Amino acid sequence: MTSHLPPHLQVHTENRDTRDNKGALGSDWRTKLKRYEVTETQINRIENSIPIWHQIIFSGQAHVWVAKPNGGKTAVAIQAAADLARSGHEVFYFQLDSGGPDLKGLYEHAFDHGYSLISTLREGTSDKDIADALESAITDGEHSNSVFILDTLKKFVDVNSKQKAPEFYALLRRFTQRGGTVLSLAHANKYNDNDDKIIPDGVMDLVNDADNVAILEGIHTPEKLTISTNHSPNAGGKIRAKIEETSFELDKATYQITPVDFVNTQDEFNRAEMEARDMNILLKIRNILSTNEWLNQTTLLEELNRQSVSVRKARAVLNAEEYLNKYWRLERGINNARLYSAMPDQTVQTVQTETGSNTSMWLT
């Protein structure tokens, strides 16, 4: 439509229309950004959430624990179930990852400690039946005292489905909005990422839709498994509560879980890698010392050199504080000479940083 206004007014009108369009567009992008603005409600939810187990499980939040096979997540989870039931919570442990023989032991544990073990033992029951029952339970009633533990997540939903996985996580969010607390146990990918970090199995909605995601890292020895939580985003985790990282020790003989002082598993992994790298030299040192009561460093270095160990490498191993009082004792002699002797009744305990040799339902 042709304007009948003078040219100078036409220009002003076009400029005004352009500004109006820009304003509308500006409003659109602001709206998109505002969707992700931190709100007072969100902050209050973090501040007001109450820890109900060891500062790593908080009421009314969705938690995910990610671990590789034999990482100990089931062992820690059933201990959490027992403790939470004892403290008055109504705990339902959904166990879809164990067969009949394992369920016997899990049932006895649940019966003794007062929580409900849910599985598919009833004739004709499938994983889908349990998942449907879970959905009905979530949508029916108030859940401020309810704790649901899902073992494992992949039995409830295809974690690699970009459609079904987010829908299921939205269902868990409805549960927390009704006051419930949910802990989902998830598998890690077989391979770590380029930075050697554990990757949760499935699409990233798992991390995006949870409140708190912990990477469980385990250190195996023949007698025990030390399990530590890591919620740091740098490790693939997530934090929306006042989390305090925690370590537990699993006795492989009794399967007893005990809280211990926090162990930085990455430091332990580094020590284990160093020890594995130095093991050939360590064994040579131990064998040399086993035939001598005390040996000065010069003589020890000469003997190691005769066994094709360079003086530089041998000295570095002998000076490593990690090996002192584990592989040998050290005293000072005349003129401050360094004197070495074997540890009494010395046994070498290797550390396994991936999976232990003792596989059990408690270690899954």
C-alpha positions as CSV (number, residue, x, y, z in Angstrom):
1,M,0.0,0.0,0.0
2,T,1.4,3.4,-1.1
3,S,1.8,6.0,1.6
4,H,0.4,9.5,1.0
5,L,2.6,11.0,3.7
6,P,5.5,13.4,2.8
7,P,8.8,11.7,2.2
8,H,10.4,12.9,5.5
9,L,7.5,11.5,7.5
10,Q,7.6,8.2,5.6
11,V,11.3,7.8,6.7
12,H,10.3,8.4,10.3
13,T,7.5,5.9,10.1
14,E,9.8,3.2,8.7
15,N,12.4,3.9,11.4
16,R,9.7,3.6,14.0
17,D,8.5,0.2,12.6
18,T,12.0,-1.1,12.5
19,R,12.5,-0.1,16.2
20,D,9.2,-1.8,17.1
21,N,10.3,-5.0,15.3
22,K,13.6,-4.9,17.1
23,G,11.8,-4.4,20.4
24,A,9.7,-7.5,19.7
25,L,12.7,-9.5,18.8
26,G,14.6,-8.2,21.8
27,S,11.7,-9.3,24.0
28,D,11.9,-12.8,22.5
29,W,15.6,-13.4,23.2
30,R,15.2,-12.0,26.7
31,T,12.4,-14.4,27.4
32,K,14.5,-17.3,26.3
33,L,17.4,-16.3,28.5
34,K,15.0,-15.5,31.5
35,R,14.0,-19.2,31.4
36,Y,17.4,-20.1,32.8
37,E,17.7,-17.2,35.3
38,V,18.4,-18.3,38.9
39,T,15.4,-17.7,41.1
40,E,14.9,-17.2,44.8
41,T,12.8,-20.4,44.8
42,Q,15.7,-22.4,43.4
43,I,18.1,-21.1,46.0
44,N,15.7,-21.7,48.8
45,R,15.2,-25.3,47.6
46,I,18.9,-25.9,47.9
47,E,19.2,-24.1,51.2
48,N,16.2,-25.8,52.8
49,S,16.9,-29.4,51.6
50,I,17.7,-31.5,54.5
51,P,20.4,-34.2,54.4
52,I,18.9,-37.6,55.4
53,W,22.0,-39.8,54.9
54,H,25.7,-38.8,55.3
55,Q,25.4,-35.4,53.6
56,I,25.0,-37.1,50.2
57,I,21.3,-37.9,50.1
58,F,19.0,-35.0,50.6
59,S,15.2,-35.1,51.1
60,G,13.0,-34.2,48.1
61,Q,15.8,-34.5,45.6
62,A,16.7,-36.7,42.7
63,H,20.1,-38.4,43.2
64,V,22.1,-40.5,40.7
65,W,25.1,-42.7,41.5
66,V,27.2,-43.7,38.6
67,A,29.8,-46.5,38.8
68,K,31.5,-49.1,36.7
69,P,30.8,-52.8,37.4
70,N,32.0,-54.0,40.8
71,G,32.2,-50.3,41.9
72,G,30.2,-50.9,45.1
73,K,27.1,-48.8,44.3
74,T,24.6,-51.6,45.4
75,A,26.6,-52.2,48.6
76,V,26.4,-48.6,49.6
77,A,22.8,-48.2,48.5
78,I,21.5,-51.1,50.6
79,Q,23.3,-49.7,53.6
80,A,21.6,-46.4,52.9
81,A,18.2,-48.2,52.6
82,A,18.8,-49.9,56.0
83,D,19.9,-46.6,57.7
84,L,17.0,-44.6,56.2
85,A,14.4,-47.2,57.3
86,R,15.8,-47.2,60.8
87,S,15.5,-43.4,60.9
88,G,11.8,-43.7,60.1
89,H,11.6,-43.3,56.3
90,E,9.5,-45.6,54.2
91,V,12.1,-47.1,51.9
92,F,11.3,-49.1,48.7
93,Y,14.3,-50.7,47.1
94,F,13.6,-51.6,43.5
95,Q,16.0,-54.4,42.6
96,L,15.8,-55.4,38.9
97,D,19.5,-56.1,38.4
98,S,19.9,-59.3,40.4
99,G,18.7,-62.8,39.8
100,G,17.0,-65.2,42.2
101,P,20.0,-66.5,44.1
102,D,21.2,-62.9,44.9
103,L,17.7,-61.8,45.8
104,K,17.6,-64.3,48.8
105,G,20.4,-62.4,50.5
106,L,19.0,-59.1,49.6
107,Y,15.6,-60.1,50.9
108,E,17.1,-61.2,54.3
109,H,18.9,-57.8,54.5
110,A,15.6,-55.9,53.7
111,F,13.6,-58.0,56.2
112,D,16.2,-57.5,59.0
113,H,16.4,-53.8,58.4
114,G,12.8,-52.8,57.7
115,Y,12.7,-51.7,54.1
116,S,10.7,-53.1,51.2
117,L,12.5,-55.1,48.5
118,I,10.6,-54.8,45.1
119,S,11.4,-57.2,42.3
120,T,10.0,-59.5,39.7
121,L,9.8,-62.8,41.6
122,R,6.0,-63.0,41.5
123,E,5.1,-65.3,38.7
124,G,4.4,-63.6,35.4
125,T,5.9,-60.3,36.5
126,S,8.2,-58.3,34.1
127,D,10.4,-55.3,34.5
128,K,7.7,-53.3,32.7
129,D,5.1,-54.3,35.4
130,I,7.4,-52.9,38.1
131,A,8.0,-49.7,36.1
132,D,4.2,-49.3,35.7
133,A,3.7,-49.9,39.4
134,L,6.4,-47.3,40.1
135,E,4.6,-44.7,37.9
136,S,1.3,-45.4,39.7
137,A,3.0,-45.0,43.1
138,I,4.5,-41.7,42.1
139,T,1.2,-40.2,40.9
140,D,-0.8,-41.4,43.9
141,G,-0.5,-39.4,47.0
142,E,2.0,-37.4,49.0
143,H,5.6,-38.7,49.4
144,S,7.4,-36.5,52.0
145,N,8.5,-39.6,53.9
146,S,9.1,-41.9,50.9
147,V,12.5,-43.0,49.5
148,F,12.7,-44.9,46.3
149,I,16.0,-46.6,45.3
150,L,16.2,-47.8,41.6
151,D,18.7,-50.6,40.9
152,T,19.5,-50.2,38.2
153,L,18.2,-47.3,36.1
154,K,18.5,-49.0,32.7
155,K,15.9,-51.6,33.9
156,F,13.3,-48.9,34.1
157,V,13.9,-47.0,30.9
158,D,16.1,-47.1,27.7
159,V,18.7,-44.6,29.0
160,N,19.9,-44.1,25.4
161,S,16.5,-43.0,24.1
162,K,16.2,-39.3,23.6
163,Q,12.5,-39.6,23.9
164,K,11.8,-42.1,26.6
165,A,14.7,-41.2,28.9
166,P,13.6,-37.6,29.5
167,E,10.0,-38.7,30.0
168,F,11.1,-41.1,32.7
169,Y,13.3,-38.5,34.4
170,A,10.3,-36.1,34.3
171,L,8.3,-38.8,36.2
172,L,11.0,-38.9,38.9
173,R,10.8,-35.1,39.1
174,R,7.1,-35.4,39.8
175,F,8.0,-37.7,42.7
176,T,10.4,-35.2,44.2
177,Q,7.9,-32.4,43.7
178,R,5.5,-34.5,45.9
179,G,8.2,-34.6,48.6
180,G,9.8,-37.9,47.7
181,T,13.5,-38.7,47.6
182,V,14.8,-40.9,44.8
183,L,18.2,-42.5,44.3
184,S,18.9,-44.1,40.9
185,L,21.9,-46.4,40.4
186,A,23.4,-46.1,36.9
187,H,26.1,-47.8,35.0
188,A,29.0,-46.0,33.5
189,N,30.2,-46.4,29.9
190,K,32.8,-49.1,29.3
191,Y,35.3,-46.5,28.2
192,N,36.2,-43.2,29.9
193,D,36.3,-40.0,28.0
194,N,39.4,-38.3,26.5
195,D,40.2,-36.8,29.9
196,D,39.9,-40.3,31.5
197,K,36.7,-39.4,33.3
198,I,33.8,-41.8,33.9
199,I,30.8,-41.2,31.6
200,P,27.3,-42.1,32.7
201,D,25.6,-44.6,30.3
202,G,22.9,-43.0,28.2
203,V,21.9,-39.6,27.0
204,M,23.0,-36.5,29.0
205,D,19.4,-35.9,30.2
206,L,20.4,-38.2,33.1
207,V,22.7,-35.5,34.5
208,N,20.7,-32.6,33.3
209,D,17.4,-33.7,35.0
210,A,18.9,-34.9,38.3
211,D,19.6,-32.7,41.3
212,N,22.8,-34.4,42.4
213,V,25.0,-36.8,40.4
214,A,27.9,-38.7,42.1
215,I,30.6,-40.6,40.4
216,L,31.5,-43.5,42.6
217,E,35.1,-44.4,42.4
218,G,36.4,-47.6,44.0
219,I,39.8,-48.8,45.1
220,H,40.1,-52.6,45.5
221,T,42.5,-54.6,47.7
222,P,42.2,-58.3,48.4
223,E,40.4,-57.6,51.7
224,K,38.4,-54.4,51.1
225,L,36.9,-52.0,48.7
226,T,37.1,-48.3,49.4
227,I,34.4,-46.3,47.7
228,S,34.4,-42.5,47.4
229,T,31.8,-40.1,46.0
230,N,32.7,-37.4,43.6
231,H,30.0,-34.9,42.7
232,S,32.3,-32.4,41.0
233,P,31.2,-31.3,37.5
234,N,34.8,-31.7,36.5
235,A,34.4,-35.4,37.1
236,G,31.0,-35.7,35.4
237,G,29.0,-35.1,38.6
238,K,26.5,-32.4,39.6
239,I,25.6,-30.6,42.9
240,R,22.4,-28.9,43.9
241,A,22.7,-29.4,47.7
242,K,25.2,-28.9,50.4
243,I,27.0,-32.1,49.5
244,E,30.0,-33.3,51.6
245,E,32.0,-36.0,49.7
246,T,32.1,-39.2,51.6
247,S,34.1,-42.5,51.6
248,F,33.0,-45.9,52.7
249,E,34.9,-49.1,53.3
250,L,33.5,-52.5,52.3
251,D,34.9,-55.6,54.1
252,K,34.9,-58.3,51.4
253,A,34.7,-61.0,54.0
254,T,31.6,-59.7,55.9
255,Y,30.3,-57.2,53.3
256,Q,30.0,-54.7,56.1
257,I,30.0,-51.1,55.0
258,T,31.7,-48.5,57.3
259,P,32.1,-44.8,56.8
260,V,35.7,-43.7,56.8
261,D,37.7,-40.5,56.4
262,F,37.3,-39.2,52.9
263,V,39.7,-40.7,50.5
264,N,40.7,-38.8,47.4
265,T,40.5,-41.7,44.9
266,Q,42.3,-39.8,42.2
267,D,45.3,-39.5,44.5
268,E,45.1,-43.1,45.3
269,F,44.8,-44.0,41.6
270,N,48.0,-42.0,41.0
271,R,49.8,-43.8,43.8
272,A,48.6,-47.2,42.6
273,E,49.8,-46.4,39.1
274,M,53.2,-45.3,40.4
275,E,53.5,-48.5,42.5
276,A,52.5,-50.7,39.6
277,R,55.2,-48.9,37.5
278,D,57.8,-49.4,40.1
279,M,56.9,-52.9,41.2
280,N,59.8,-54.6,39.5
281,I,62.3,-52.4,41.3
282,L,60.4,-52.7,44.6
283,L,60.6,-56.5,44.5
284,K,64.3,-56.4,43.7
285,I,64.9,-54.1,46.7
286,R,62.8,-56.3,48.9
287,N,64.7,-59.4,47.8
288,I,68.1,-57.7,48.4
289,L,67.1,-56.5,51.9
290,S,65.7,-59.8,52.9
291,T,69.2,-61.3,53.0
292,N,70.8,-58.3,54.9
293,E,70.0,-57.0,58.3
294,W,70.9,-53.4,57.4
295,L,72.3,-52.1,54.1
296,N,73.6,-48.6,53.3
297,Q,72.3,-46.8,50.3
298,T,75.5,-46.9,48.3
299,T,75.7,-50.7,48.6
300,L,72.0,-51.1,47.8
301,L,72.3,-48.9,44.7
302,E,75.4,-50.8,43.5
303,E,73.5,-54.1,43.9
304,L,70.5,-52.8,42.0
305,N,72.7,-51.5,39.2
306,R,74.1,-55.0,38.9
307,Q,70.5,-56.1,38.3
308,S,70.1,-53.6,35.5
309,V,68.4,-50.8,37.5
310,S,69.8,-47.4,36.8
311,V,71.1,-45.4,39.8
312,R,68.8,-42.5,38.9
313,K,65.7,-44.7,38.9
314,A,66.7,-46.7,41.9
315,R,67.4,-43.5,43.9
316,A,64.0,-42.1,42.9
317,V,62.2,-45.2,44.2
318,L,64.2,-45.3,47.4
319,N,63.4,-41.6,48.1
320,A,59.6,-42.0,47.5
321,E,57.9,-41.5,50.8
322,E,55.0,-43.7,49.7
323,Y,57.2,-46.8,50.0
324,L,58.9,-46.0,53.4
325,N,57.6,-48.3,56.2
326,K,55.7,-50.3,53.6
327,Y,58.6,-52.0,51.7
328,W,61.5,-51.0,54.0
329,R,62.6,-49.2,57.1
330,L,65.1,-46.4,57.1
331,E,67.5,-45.2,59.8
332,R,70.5,-42.9,59.9
333,G,73.9,-44.3,60.6
334,I,77.4,-42.9,61.0
335,N,77.9,-39.6,59.1
336,N,74.1,-39.5,58.5
337,A,74.3,-42.5,56.1
338,R,71.0,-43.9,55.0
339,L,70.5,-47.4,56.2
340,Y,67.8,-49.7,54.9
341,S,66.3,-52.9,56.2
342,A,63.3,-55.1,55.2
343,M,60.0,-54.7,56.9
344,P,59.4,-57.5,59.4
345,D,57.1,-60.3,58.0
346,Q,56.8,-58.2,54.9
347,T,53.9,-58.9,52.5
348,V,53.1,-56.9,49.4
349,Q,49.5,-55.9,49.0
350,T,48.7,-54.8,45.5
351,V,46.0,-52.3,44.7
352,Q,43.4,-52.8,42.0
353,T,41.9,-49.6,40.7
354,E,39.3,-51.0,38.4
355,T,37.5,-54.3,39.3
356,G,38.2,-56.6,42.2
357,S,38.6,-60.4,41.9
358,N,35.8,-61.0,44.4
359,T,32.5,-60.5,42.5
360,S,29.3,-60.4,44.5
361,M,25.9,-58.9,44.3
362,W,27.0,-56.4,47.0
363,L,29.7,-55.0,44.7
364,T,27.5,-54.2,41.6
